[in-house]
């Protein structure tokens, strides 16, 4: 809402290119936007939001959430004189065609909306509540404070908008470092401000098991960092509901058969004894640990997985998909174990890939038996496992991450051409940081976000039109080796906003020099909403720095000062 937003160059000899942004430029940029150049004043005392859906928790709670965003409580706004020549904007109506309200978002829901503002009256129209939420967010971004401290917007606006991809995800890793529930909720709020709609919760890994299982409480008793570093059943439901009310799906990931050292602290009998020569339980560091991967030859492993996945499916009962992981299984430990070698011979198998195929097929059958659908990292598909047709494959491999790997575009083309839905994560690992590089001979600073902003998911794609439809979207990953509650928000935001616009906006919205100005406006917008988004360049956002204070968890990091 603030007009005093300025970004500046890194060095005077490298001036910024691009067109400065309007103070109310929406992010991500809508598919179609037409606005007048004149403004109308808005009187907070008479501003009313209507909805044609009554007793709809999703819409009712959204309106309540947006009231302090429309009119920040710590912001002093001038009240316009009713006789001023400019009109006073009185009301906005949210009109939703579908009356279905108490629901959970699904992949192929219609997420489109339109906004019309004319003659001091606004309409947000959508086919369903999820489109209405997108429209309400865009509408909130259209309001701003002018230089005279009045709340204003354009007198005439027409927006018709929809996402380019239905799946727009963010992965948060809560195993390598624990993220407190209030921090996760702040991420979910920021996802709404950027129109992400899938929270991929990488909840467990080798380092810790913070997910409290009521069937197997020893998992957290022995696998969590401490009794405080856990997500109770109430915490999990709180997160799921917080996300649902914002139109965000929550897909949990429980990675097996690798990445299970924390599980093994509770159930050591499930892990494979790795051998160093003839010595059991001895590491060959750089190859394998003492015991680090499930033993697929043990029947009790499948009994446990069946009971555990049933519990997970019941907890995440409205979400069709569970992410099963299945990545980075290095077979050296398996092949060192004489019991596994005997099992392979008895079952006409020859290597670790055969054993991984055996394990994954059993787990996929379990998922089907409990009525769930599977999402997996690409590794088991790479190994030739025939997956159920409704499996979603997540592509993470690329030459930039693995020197001997083909490009991610190769994997995308292949997976979708084989009939699988695919999600691209490979170019969007935002835990990795790089400084801007000078682009010669133009001598232009290439901002870090440019490298994500310039990615087109269909780059070098070789599939046909049907295959293109199976590329359902992308996902930004924030792996947590060096990230916890102290820095996860500033590390992710607003860098991931570049990914948001790639996944939402038209392919023709592809000018990063212009986008840097709009992104800076949006970064300042997120700051005012309590998200400690890091700066993208030199400059300032109004006078917010003057009001910064020491913060507690779930508090804004500053007192708002205009």
Long-range contacts (C-beta under 8 A, 24 or more apart in sequence): 1-72, 1-75, 1-143, 1-144, 1-145, 1-151, 1-525, 1-528, 2-144, 2-145, 2-524, 2-528, 2-541, 2-542, 2-562, 3-144, 3-145, 3-146, 3-147, 4-540, 4-541, 4-542, 4-543, 5-520, 5-521, 5-524, 5-539, 5-540, 5-541, 5-542, 6-539, 6-540, 7-516, 7-517, 7-520, 7-536, 7-537, 7-538, 7-539, 8-537, 8-538, 8-539, 9-445, 9-537, 9-538, 10-436, 10-445, 10-537, 10-538, 11-445, 13-443, 14-438, 14-443, 14-444, 14-445, 16-445, 16-513, 16-516, 16-517, 16-537, 17-444, 17-513, 18-511, 18-512, 18-513, 18-514, 18-515, 18-516, 18-517, 19-513, 19-514, 19-517, 20-517, 21-514, 21-517, 21-518, 21-520, 21-521, 22-521, 23-144, 23-146, 23-521, 24-141, 24-142, 24-143, 24-144, 24-153, 24-154, 25-141, 25-518, 25-521, 25-522, 26-138, 26-141, 26-142, 26-159, 27-141, 27-194, 27-497, 27-500, 27-501, 27-518, 27-519, 27-521, 27-522, 27-525, 28-194, 28-195, 28-497, 28-500, 28-501, 28-503, 28-504, 28-505, 28-509, 29-501, 29-505, 29-506, 29-509, 29-518, 30-138, 30-159, 30-160, 30-161, 30-505, 31-160, 31-161, 31-162, 31-505, 31-506, 32-158, 32-159, 32-160, 32-161, 33-157, 33-158, 33-159, 33-161, 34-157, 34-158, 34-159, 35-154, 35-156, 35-157, 35-158, 36-154, 36-155, 36-156, 36-157, 37-154, 38-86, 38-154, 38-155, 38-156, 39-86, 39-146, 39-152, 39-153, 39-154, 39-155, 40-86, 40-87, 40-88, 40-89, 40-120, 40-152, 40-153, 40-154, 40-155, 41-80, 41-84, 41-86, 41-87, 41-88, 41-89, 41-150, 41-151, 41-152, 42-80, 42-88, 42-89, 42-143, 42-150, 42-151, 42-152, 42-153, 43-79, 43-80, 43-82, 43-88, 43-89, 43-90, 44-70, 44-71, 44-77, 44-79, 44-151, 45-79, 46-88, 46-90, 47-71, 47-89, 47-90, 47-91, 47-92, 48-90, 48-91, 48-92, 49-91, 49-92, 49-93, 49-94, 50-91, 50-92, 50-93, 50-94, 51-93, 51-94, 51-95, 51-96, 51-132, 52-93, 52-94, 52-95, 52-96, 53-94, 53-96, 53-99, 53-101, 53-129, 55-101, 56-101, 56-102, 56-129, 57-101, 57-102, 57-245, 58-101, 58-102, 58-103, 58-129, 58-133, 58-244, 58-245, 58-247, 59-94, 59-96, 59-101, 59-129, 59-132, 61-245, 62-132, 62-133, 62-136, 62-245, 62-246, 63-94, 63-136, 66-136, 66-140, 69-140, 69-529, 70-140, 70-143, 71-151, 72-528, 72-560, 74-559, 74-560, 74-561, 75-145, 75-560, 75-562, 76-149, 76-562, 77-145, 77-149, 77-150, 77-151, 78-148, 78-149, 78-150, 80-150, 86-155, 87-119, 87-120, 87-155, 88-120, 89-117, 89-120, 89-122, 89-153, 90-120, 90-121, 91-121, 91-122, 92-117, 92-121, 92-122, 92-123, 92-124, 92-139, 93-121, 93-122, 93-123, 93-124, 94-124, 94-126, 94-132, 94-135, 94-136, 95-123, 95-124, 95-125, 95-126, 96-125, 96-126, 96-127, 96-128, 96-129, 96-131, 96-132, 97-125, 97-126, 97-127, 97-128, 98-127, 98-128, 98-129, 100-128, 100-129, 101-129, 103-129, 104-244, 104-249, 104-318, 104-319, 105-130, 105-197, 105-244, 105-247, 105-248, 105-249, 106-249, 106-320, 107-166, 107-167, 107-249, 107-472, 108-166, 109-166, 111-162, 111-163, 111-166, 111-197, 111-247, 112-160, 112-161, 112-162, 112-163, 113-138, 113-159, 113-161, 113-162, 114-158, 114-159, 114-160, 114-161, 115-139, 115-142, 115-157, 115-158, 115-159, 115-161, 116-157, 116-158, 116-159, 117-142, 117-153, 117-154, 117-155, 117-156, 117-157, 117-158, 118-156, 118-157, 122-157, 129-247, 130-197, 130-247, 133-192, 133-246, 133-247, 134-161, 134-195, 134-247, 135-161, 137-192, 137-193, 137-195, 141-522, 141-525, 145-562, 149-562, 163-195, 163-503, 163-504, 164-503, 164-504, 164-505, 164-506, 164-507, 165-457, 165-471, 165-472, 165-473, 165-474, 165-503, 165-504, 166-197, 166-472, 166-473, 167-197, 167-198, 167-423, 167-472, 167-473, 167-474, 167-475, 168-195, 168-196, 168-197, 168-198, 168-473, 168-474, 168-475, 168-500, 168-503, 168-504, 169-196, 169-197, 169-198, 169-199, 169-200, 169-251, 169-423, 169-473, 169-474, 169-475, 169-476, 170-196, 170-198, 170-199, 170-200, 170-475, 170-476, 170-477, 170-478, 170-492, 170-496, 171-200, 171-201, 171-202, 171-253, 171-425, 171-475, 171-476, 171-477, 171-478, 171-479, 172-199, 172-200, 172-201, 172-202, 172-478, 172-480, 172-488, 173-202, 173-205, 173-477, 173-478, 173-479, 173-480, 173-483, 174-201, 174-202, 174-203, 174-210, 174-231, 174-480, 175-202, 175-203, 175-204, 175-205, 175-206, 175-207, 175-208, 175-209, 175-210, 175-262, 175-480, 176-205, 176-207, 176-208, 176-479, 176-480, 176-481, 176-483, 177-480, 177-483, 177-484, 177-485, 178-208, 178-210, 178-225, 178-229, 178-484, 178-485, 179-480, 179-484, 179-485, 179-488, 180-485, 180-553, 181-231, 181-235, 181-238, 181-239, 182-553, 182-554, 183-485, 183-488, 183-489, 183-553, 183-554, 184-239, 185-239, 185-242, 185-554, 186-489, 186-530, 186-531, 186-554, 187-488, 187-489, 187-492, 188-239, 188-242, 188-243, 188-246, 188-248, 189-246, 189-529, 189-530, 189-531, 190-489, 190-492, 190-493, 190-526, 190-531, 190-533, 191-246, 191-248, 192-246, 192-247, 192-248, 193-522, 193-525, 193-526, 193-529, 193-531, 194-496, 194-497, 194-500, 194-522, 195-500, 195-504, 196-248, 196-496, 196-500, 196-503, 197-247, 197-248, 197-249, 198-248, 198-249, 198-251, 198-473, 198-475, 199-243, 199-248, 199-249, 199-250, 199-251, 200-251, 200-253, 200-323, 200-475, 200-477, 201-239, 201-250, 201-251, 201-252, 201-253, 202-253, 202-255, 202-323, 202-479, 203-231, 203-252, 203-253, 203-254, 204-253, 204-254, 204-255, 204-259, 204-262, 204-263, 205-255, 205-259, 205-262, 206-259, 206-260, 206-261, 206-262, 206-292, 207-261, 207-262, 208-262, 209-262, 209-263, 209-265, 209-266, 211-236, 211-252, 211-254, 212-236, 213-308, 213-311, 214-311, 215-307, 215-308, 215-311, 216-266, 216-304, 216-307, 216-308, 218-266, 218-267, 219-262, 219-263, 219-266, 221-266, 222-265, 222-266, 223-262, 223-263, 223-265, 223-266, 224-262, 233-315, 236-315, 237-315, 240-316, 240-318, 244-318, 249-319, 250-316, 250-319, 251-316, 251-319, 251-321, 251-322, 251-323, 251-375, 252-312, 252-316, 252-319, 252-322, 252-323, 253-322, 253-323, 253-324, 253-325, 253-375, 254-308, 254-309, 254-312, 254-322, 254-323, 254-324, 254-325, 255-323, 255-324, 255-325, 255-326, 255-327, 256-294, 256-305, 256-324, 256-325, 256-326, 256-363, 257-293, 257-294, 257-296, 257-326, 257-329, 257-356, 257-359, 258-292, 258-293, 258-294, 258-325, 258-327, 258-328, 258-329, 258-330, 259-325, 259-327, 259-328, 260-292, 260-293, 260-294, 261-289, 261-291, 261-292, 263-294, 264-291, 264-292, 267-304, 269-298, 269-300, 270-294, 270-295, 270-298, 270-300, 270-301, 270-304, 271-295, 272-333, 272-334, 272-337, 272-340, 273-337, 274-332, 274-333, 274-336, 274-337, 275-336, 275-337, 275-338, 276-336, 280-337, 284-332, 287-330, 287-332, 288-330, 288-332, 288-333, 288-336, 289-333, 291-333, 292-333, 293-329, 293-330, 293-333, 293-334, 294-359, 295-337, 295-340, 296-334, 296-355, 296-356, 296-358, 296-359, 296-362, 297-339, 297-340, 297-343, 297-355, 302-362, 302-363, 302-366, 305-363, 305-366, 306-366, 306-369, 306-370, 309-363, 309-366, 309-367, 309-370, 309-372, 310-370, 313-370, 313-371, 313-372, 320-372, 320-373, 321-372, 321-373, 321-374, 321-375, 321-392, 322-367, 322-372, 322-373, 322-374, 322-375, 323-374, 323-375, 323-376, 323-394, 324-363, 324-364, 324-367, 324-374, 324-375, 324-376, 325-376, 325-377, 326-356, 326-360, 326-363, 326-376, 326-377, 326-379, 326-380, 327-376, 327-377, 327-378, 327-379, 327-396, 328-377, 328-379, 329-356, 329-379, 331-355, 331-356, 353-383, 353-384, 356-380, 356-383, 356-385, 357-383, 357-384, 357-385, 360-385, 361-385, 364-388, 364-391, 375-423, 378-411, 378-415, 381-415, 381-420, 387-420, 389-419, 389-420, 390-421, 391-420, 391-421, 392-420, 392-421, 392-422, 392-423, 392-472, 393-420, 393-421, 393-422, 393-423, 394-422, 394-423, 394-425, 394-475, 395-422, 395-423, 395-424, 395-425, 395-426, 396-425, 396-426, 396-429, 396-477, 397-426, 398-426, 398-427, 400-426, 400-427, 401-426, 401-429, 407-460, 409-459, 409-460, 409-461, 409-462, 410-460, 412-457, 412-461, 412-463, 412-471, 413-460, 413-461, 413-462, 413-463, 413-467, 415-470, 416-463, 416-467, 416-468, 416-470, 416-471, 417-462, 417-463, 417-464, 417-467, 419-470, 420-470, 421-470, 421-471, 421-472, 422-470, 422-471, 422-472, 423-472, 423-473, 423-474, 423-475, 424-457, 424-471, 424-473, 424-474, 424-475, 425-474, 425-475, 425-476, 425-477, 427-451, 427-452, 427-455, 428-452, 428-455, 428-474, 428-475, 428-476, 428-477, 428-496, 428-499, 429-476, 429-477, 429-479, 430-476, 430-477, 430-478, 430-491, 430-492, 430-495, 430-496, 430-499, 431-477, 431-478, 431-479, 431-480, 431-481, 431-482, 431-483, 431-491, 433-491, 447-512, 447-516, 447-536, 447-537, 448-495, 449-494, 449-495, 449-497, 449-498, 449-512, 449-516, 449-519, 449-536, 450-498, 450-512, 452-476, 452-495, 452-496, 452-498, 452-499, 452-502, 453-498, 453-501, 453-502, 453-510, 453-512, 453-515, 454-510, 454-512, 455-502, 456-502, 456-507, 456-510, 457-502, 457-503, 458-507, 473-503, 474-499, 474-502, 474-503, 485-553, 489-531, 489-532, 489-533, 490-532, 490-533, 490-534, 491-534, 493-523, 493-526, 493-531, 493-532, 493-533, 493-534, 494-519, 494-522, 494-523, 494-526, 494-533, 494-534, 494-536, 495-534, 495-536, 497-522, 497-523, 527-558, 528-560, 530-555, 530-556, 530-557, 532-557
